[in-house]
Amino acid sequence: MTRQRILSPEGAELLEAVEQMKAGKKGRVYTPEQLLAISARQSVSLTQKEFARLLNVSVDSVQDWEQGRRSPRGAAKTLLNVARNHPEVLEKLAS
């Protein structure tokens, strides 16, 4: 009997990237900052626009972080870590 694991979206994407690498294909590469921004927003289940409003930053900033054009720094990086590790805190702020 085999046991199947349920993967998070990030885990599934990483597994897919490994499979692509084994097949000789180039998968998408994310920086740690991109993964932080993406997983933080997904942990509170908000759109980019909603998340930007909650963090009091522009939608362009959220998009830039997620697409790797810019990296979050300072207070923004701290807020992203709070969102990722303690989404209930930001969910309270959003309601």
Secondary structure, 3 states (H helix, E strand, C coil): CCCCCCCCHHHHHHHHHHHHHHCCCCCCCCCHHHHHHHHHHHHCCCCHHHHHHHHCCCHHHHHHHHHCCCCCCHHHHHHHHHHHHCHHHHHHHHC
